[in-house]
Amino acid sequence: MSPGPDDERYGARRPAGPGGSGPTRPGLRPTKATTLIVAALITAGLGWLVMHQYFAQLPNVTWLPGLILAGLGVVEAIAAHDTKARVEQRPRSGALNPLLVARLVVLAKASSLAGSIFAGWYGGVAAWALSERGNLNVADANLPPSIGGLIGALVLVAAALQLERAGRVPDPPDDDDSSGGH
């Protein structure tokens, strides 16, 4: 398998030696949207199924987890803005700590997957609550906080993807630009 265009931006090195043979160094790959979508769809189905079968035994959904997910999303969005400024070496942005950037990118990858799992769960619970709305009081009680949790999880996913993108190594300047425009 040949390395993709984003491999070097995330720290993967092309194989050394003649002809490019040899092992590659490990590196982070961009998070794939399909991974996040599949995780969300699987947990949405599980959420709906669990609520459909065991709604009487489960506690009601509360607002707190959704608010925490949204709060984490806000923190990661702020970190993404700060990291992007440091990577681009904007004035008054401060020094860039490469190890911190790597840790933030790993956090972002984990957060995007966790956020998509939570979004799927809350989406499944919300779908169940909508289908049982008016028939069961528990469905009516669980609908607003499950929609709030879904929104909080989506905020986390969006912020995590933004933070992951902010940690990319910028492309090197083209040699054509430095030749005086000829």
C-alpha positions in Angstrom: 0.0 0.0 0.0 1.5 3.3 -1.0 1.4 6.3 1.4 -1.3 8.9 0.7 -0.8 12.6 0.3 -1.7 13.3 3.9 0.7 10.7 5.4 3.7 13.1 5.5 1.6 15.9 7.0 0.8 13.6 9.9 4.3 12.4 10.5 4.5 9.2 8.5 7.7 8.8 6.6 8.1 7.2 3.2 10.2 4.1 3.1 13.9 4.7 3.0 16.3 3.0 0.6 16.5 2.4 -3.2 13.1 2.1 -4.8 11.3 3.2 -1.6 11.3 -0.3 -0.1 11.4 -0.9 3.6 9.2 -0.3 6.6 7.4 2.9 7.1 7.5 4.8 10.4 4.2 4.9 12.2 2.1 8.0 12.0 -1.4 9.3 12.4 -3.8 9.2 9.6 -6.7 11.6 9.2 -10.0 10.5 10.8 -12.2 9.0 8.1 -15.8 10.2 8.0 -17.0 6.7 7.2 -15.5 5.5 10.5 -17.5 8.1 12.4 -20.7 7.5 10.5 -20.5 3.7 10.9 -19.9 4.1 14.7 -22.8 6.5 15.0 -25.2 4.2 13.0 -24.3 1.1 15.0 -24.7 2.8 18.4 -27.9 4.5 17.1 -29.4 1.1 16.4 -28.2 -0.2 19.7 -29.7 2.8 21.5 -33.0 2.4 19.8 -33.1 -1.4 20.5 -32.1 -1.0 24.2 -34.7 1.7 24.8 -37.3 -0.4 22.9 -36.7 -3.5 25.0 -35.7 -2.1 28.4 -37.2 1.4 28.8 -38.9 0.6 32.0 -35.7 -0.6 33.7 -33.5 2.3 32.6 -33.2 5.6 34.3 -34.3 8.7 32.4 -31.9 10.5 30.2 -30.6 13.7 31.9 -29.2 16.9 30.5 -25.8 16.7 32.2 -24.0 14.4 29.8 -25.1 16.4 26.8 -23.9 19.6 28.5 -20.5 18.0 29.3 -20.1 16.9 25.7 -20.9 20.4 24.5 -18.4 21.8 27.0 -15.7 19.5 25.9 -16.5 20.6 22.3 -16.1 24.2 23.2 -12.7 23.5 24.9 -11.5 21.6 21.9 -12.6 24.4 19.6 -10.6 26.9 21.6 -7.6 24.6 21.5 -8.0 24.2 17.8 -8.0 28.0 17.3 -4.9 28.4 19.5 -3.1 25.4 17.8 -3.8 26.7 14.3 -2.4 30.1 15.2 0.7 28.6 16.6 1.2 26.2 13.7 0.8 29.1 11.3 3.2 31.2 13.4 0.8 34.1 13.7 2.0 37.1 15.7 1.5 36.9 19.4 0.5 33.3 19.2 3.4 32.0 21.3 5.8 29.2 20.8 4.8 25.9 19.3 5.3 22.8 21.4 5.3 19.9 18.9 4.7 17.3 21.6 1.6 19.2 22.8 0.3 19.4 19.2 0.8 15.6 18.8 -1.1 15.0 22.0 -3.9 17.3 21.0 -4.2 15.5 17.7 -4.5 12.2 19.5 -7.1 13.7 21.8 -9.0 15.0 18.8 -9.0 11.6 17.1 -10.3 9.9 20.3 -12.9 12.7 20.9 -14.3 12.5 17.4 -14.9 8.8 17.7 -16.3 9.1 21.2 -18.5 12.0 20.1 -19.8 10.0 17.1 -20.6 7.0 19.5 -22.5 9.3 21.8 -24.3 11.0 18.9 -25.4 7.6 17.7 -26.6 6.6 21.2 -28.5 9.8 21.7 -29.9 9.7 18.2 -31.2 6.2 18.8 -32.8 7.2 22.1 -34.3 10.3 20.4 -35.6 8.2 17.5 -37.2 5.8 20.0 -38.7 8.6 22.0 -40.1 10.2 18.9 -41.7 6.9 17.8 -43.3 6.4 21.3 -44.1 10.1 21.9 -47.6 10.4 23.3 -47.9 6.7 24.1 -45.4 6.6 27.0 -44.6 9.3 29.5 -41.0 8.0 29.7 -40.6 8.8 26.0 -41.9 12.3 26.5 -39.5 12.8 29.4 -36.5 11.4 27.5 -36.9 13.3 24.2 -35.6 16.8 25.1 -32.5 15.7 26.9 -31.7 13.1 24.2 -31.9 15.8 21.5 -29.7 18.0 23.8 -27.2 15.1 24.1 -27.2 14.6 20.3 -26.4 18.2 19.8 -23.7 18.2 22.4 -22.1 15.1 20.9 -22.2 16.7 17.4 -20.5 19.8 18.8 -17.8 17.6 20.2 -17.3 15.8 16.9 -17.1 19.0 14.9 -14.6 20.6 17.4 -12.5 17.4 17.5 -12.2 17.3 13.7 -11.3 21.0 13.7 -8.6 20.4 16.3 -7.3 17.4 14.3 -7.1 19.6 11.2 -5.4 22.4 13.2 -2.5 20.0 14.1 -1.5 19.3 10.5 1.9 20.3 9.5 1.6 23.0 6.8 2.8 22.4 3.3 6.3 23.7 2.6 6.5 26.8 0.5 6.8 26.3 -3.2 10.2 27.0 -4.8 8.4 28.9 -7.6 7.2 31.6 -5.2 10.7 32.4 -4.1 12.1 32.7 -7.6 10.7 36.2 -8.0 7.6 35.3 -10.0 9.3 34.2 -13.2 
